[in-house]
Amino acid sequence: MIVELGHFALTLAFAVALFQAVVPLVGAGRGWADWMRAAAPAAVMQFLLIGFAFAALVHAFVTLDFSVRIVAEHSNSQIPVLYRVSGTWGNHEGSMLLLVLILALFGATVAAFGRDLPLGLKARALSVQSMIAAAFTAFILFTSNPFDRLSPAPLDGNDLNPLLQDIGLAIHPPFLYLGYVGLSMVFSFAVAALIEGKVDAAWARWVRPWTLMAWVMLTIGIALGSYWAYYELGWGGWWFWDPVENASFMPWLVAGALLHSAIVVEKRNALKAWTILLAILAFSLSLVGIFIVRSGVLTSVHAFANDPARGVFILAILGVTIIGSLTLFAWRAPAMRSEGLFQPVSREGGLILNNLLLAVAAAVVFTGTLAPLVREFIDGAKISVGAPFFELAFTPFMVLVIVAMPLGSLLPWKRGDLGRVMARLWWAAAAALALGGVVWGLQSGEALLAPVGLALAAWLILGVFVEIGARIGLPRASPGTALGRLVRLPRADWGKFLAHGGFGLSVMGIAAVTAWEVEDIRLASPGESYMLGGYEIHFDSVSDGQGPNYLYQRGHFTVFRDGEVVAVMEPEKRLYPVQGQPTTEAAIDMGLTRDLYLVLGDKQTTGDAWVVRAYLKPLANWIWLGALVMAIGGLVSLTDRRYRVGAAARRARPAPVAAE
Amino acid sequence: MTTKKTRRIQMMVLGAVLLGASALLVSFAFRDAIVFFFSPTELLAEQRRPDQLLRVGGLVVTGSLVRGESETATATFEITDGNATVAVSFTGVLPDLFAEGQGVVTEGYLRDGAFVATEVLAKHDENYIPREVVQALKAQGHWEGEEDAGADTGAGGGSDPYGG
């Protein structure tokens, strides 16, 4: 019954979404205030209805109602409760419902907190947002109904894919969707501004927090996915340049560019048309990502339900969105007048360089991701485009981004002087080069990757410290004054320092792990010992056992260094009997300087030896640590008073005293 | 001195330079850094350079898998598309969903008529057969699944709808 009510609520939500898409837009065009005001209650209504539908589905999953088709297919009575809940979005239908829920949530957020938004802009933005929600609700209702019943209902379910029974993957999709959908809100504001023909600092102040939020969520979502692949899949890698990974990476790059260009709109009243274009592109790439994931047109390590009807439906949404918004852009953008004048060497110039580099890098990823599709269409050859392509074509642009970052950050608005900036940065550059030189010397002239990568990372991180110094007037100011200034720096600045520094940490981890990873694959029998990069690995034994809903074989290893026990590691091979699916649980001894990573492979056909794969991964954790710091930077920036959602409403409040 | 027009020209020149550089890098990378996929029939039909990285995919021949035969943890198995069969050797840990009779894609080099795999690609879902493999089987008339590139033959849906 609740399930049917959920379905009914979703159908009603579709009707509300259509209403919300049309009425406020017409009202804004005609200047009818009451029609425009209809947007906000409709948005809240839509959210409540979809919220109810989603709650009904969660209820079906938690109570294990196997008469619901997707519950029967993706859950099981043996599953721990957490994964019963996360099973709701651990499948195609449920995850689309989650997506629509977040779309409606953001619409309702703007409706509820956007009291100071100009009525017309708010009505139009909510209308566009509702068009997107209506399209995806229709997609669910017509191609992917999560409320389908099975008759007769099976006694037990088919189990959630064991690889998804993991805390990282339980929370990874919600974060990604918050990111994708956050960009939809930015898109809605961009289209609304195009219709209005007006982009100003107030608009940018509304758009920036949404972009920032979307970017933070994408950062966390991507990092979680990467981390999950690292510890759960057991192949020891953390990024595969897989189409589905790229699908989330492209919007992240463009959102990063948008984040920076919106600053120029806000502070300098320039780059308006470009910012609007980036907003359109960022969301379009999110849609491309959804299309790639759901249609299965590209071969990926991720497995998909290949229902052609779904692919076509999303392609239609994608086509209408991109063609519609770009047509509108071509028509209205020339009216966007930018005002702020600036020299090429200036903060604005630096931000433009950042934007161009990130956009071109996203274009390279896009080309590589879609190339197999294009190539097969042209001459039928099946190709795969993997890491070598991206390392060659993508990395150079990132290197340029990194080189330019500390310089651009220190340039003043309007007109800058590179000589003066270098006068501050020279010691950071010298230290970075020295580090690179030392590393190069120590590893006796091998690949340049490690020295160059580490030097770039050091340049970024030291650059942040130089910038902090510059902001608080060091070295001239007295320590007391400097400290006072340090405490009073706006949150947005701290956000910038953290985000840039975090990027440096990630680069350091990537360079170190790529250049210095030690891998060892061998046959080993219980009782045997061997060395790996200074660590002695002792293979003690293998034991059998049973987990909550799986059987396992567990390897017992003791790792020594200089005779001392460093770690006891227990990699597992699991078998989930419901689906008959085996999984590999790597054992990872994490550390700030290195990860030890052990995988138990298959037993030899004859004899008692096992395939054992061991890695020593220097600085591996810095990759995700850096991503976390970046995300925290974004959040800190988001709490800056100036960008708080509805900040203008609270401007009457006295400024908080920052000094304590 | 810097008018809006000259600034716009500067931006365009910079954009054009970067786009040109990316086009150059991309075309360079396309020549050297992409990997072609072949079915066993296609793979053996032509001479292949022993240093060319290739992908080959098909079904793992039932009864052909020998795990950890030598001291070096090398597994051997055969891949077929129903017409031709190629022997594959792989040193490492086979992915969880690797099994005889299942679809598989391997990446590596063809040396003396045998395929030396550097990677055996893992799939997340036991019902998933790589699209290329489906097409390779179809080309040999050995595909018995649904007409559409039916990677999904089982419980009504791939189980991993996630990006990232």
Interface residues (C-beta under 8 A of the other chain):
Chain A: R69 I70 E73 H74 G90 N91 H92 E93 S95 N158 L160 N161 L163 L164 L169 H172 P173 L176 G221 I222 L224 G225 S226 L233 G234 W235 V244 E245 A247 S248 G289 I290 V293 R294 G296 T299 V301 H302 A303 F304 A305 N306 D307 P308 S338 L341 F342 Q343 P344 I352 L353 L356 L357 V360 A361 A363 V364 T367 G368 A371 A381 K382 I383 S384 V385 G386 P388 F389 F390 E391 L392 A393 P396 F397 I521 R522 L523 Q579 G580 Q581 P582 T583 T584 V599 G601 D602 K603 Q604 T605 A609 W610 V611 V612 R613
Chain B: T2 T3 K4 R7 Q10 M11 L14 G15 L18 L19 A21 S22 L25 V26 F28 A29 F30 D32 A33 I34 V35 F36 F37 F38 R55 V66 R67 G68 E69 E71 T72 A73 A75 T91 G92 V93 L94 P95 D96 L97 V105 E107 L121 A122 K123 H124 D125 E126 N127 Y128 P130 R131 E132 Q135 D148 A149 G150 A151 D152 A155 G156 G157 G158 S159 D160 P161 Y162 G163 G164
